[in-house]
């Protein structure tokens, strides 16, 4: 369950935030204090979700991709091939 919340926390927060206006319209007798508490909790949860997503992005940006090593190896092979290519004779 924790892994699911970690992967889909922002989506779950969006669903809850979308349900609040629906509850307000279907239950008009809800006191404003309860609504203020729910809004404050949603804002706090949104901040937590944003920080979690930022940390995942930062981790992803600072992790070396496996394609970086392949690109470096390809660049070395290209340089090797270019260095072995016969040069054209300018006098010919």
C-alpha positions in Angstrom: 0.0 0.0 0.0 2.9 2.4 0.8 4.4 1.8 -2.6 1.1 2.5 -4.3 0.7 5.8 -2.4 4.3 6.7 -3.2 3.8 6.1 -6.9 0.4 7.6 -7.1 0.2 10.1 -4.3 -0.4 13.1 -6.4 -3.2 11.3 -8.3 -4.9 10.3 -5.0 -4.6 13.9 -3.7 -6.2 15.2 -6.9 -9.1 12.8 -6.5 -9.7 13.9 -3.0 -9.5 17.5 -4.0 -12.0 17.0 -6.7 -14.4 15.3 -4.3 -14.5 18.2 -1.9 -16.7 20.5 -4.1 -18.9 17.5 -4.9 -19.4 16.9 -1.2 -20.1 20.6 -0.6 -22.9 20.7 -3.2 -24.4 17.4 -2.1 -24.3 18.1 1.6 -25.0 21.9 2.0 -25.2 21.7 5.8 -21.4 21.1 6.3 -20.0 23.8 8.6 -17.4 26.1 7.1 -14.9 25.2 9.9 -14.9 21.6 8.6 -14.4 22.8 5.0 -11.5 25.1 6.2 -9.9 22.1 7.9 -10.2 19.9 4.8 -8.8 22.7 2.6 -5.9 23.2 5.0 -5.2 19.4 5.0 -5.3 19.3 1.2 -2.9 22.2 0.9 -0.5 20.5 3.4 -0.8 17.2 1.6 -0.2 19.0 -1.7 3.0 20.4 -0.3 4.2 17.0 0.9 3.4 15.5 -2.5 5.3 18.3 -4.3 8.3 17.8 -2.1 8.2 14.0 -2.7 8.0 14.5 -6.5 10.8 17.1 -6.4 13.0 14.6 -4.5 12.3 11.9 -7.1 13.1 14.3 -9.9 16.3 15.3 -8.2 17.3 11.7 -7.7 16.6 10.9 -11.3 18.6 13.9 -12.6 21.6 13.0 -10.5 21.7 9.3 -11.5 23.9 8.4 -14.4 21.8 6.9 -17.2 22.9 3.6 -18.7 22.8 5.3 -22.1 25.5 7.7 -21.1 28.1 4.9 -21.0 26.9 3.6 -24.3 27.1 7.1 -25.9 30.6 7.5 -24.6 31.6 4.1 -26.0 30.1 5.0 -29.4 31.9 8.3 -29.4 35.2 6.5 -28.8 34.5 4.0 -31.7 33.6 6.9 -34.0 36.9 8.6 -33.2 38.8 5.4 -33.7 37.1 4.9 -37.1 37.8 8.4 -38.2 41.5 8.2 -37.2 41.9 5.0 -39.3 40.2 6.5 -42.4 42.7 7.1 -45.2 43.2 10.8 -45.9 42.6 12.1 -49.3 45.8 13.1 -51.2 45.6 16.8 -51.9 48.1 16.5 -54.9 45.9 14.0 -56.8 
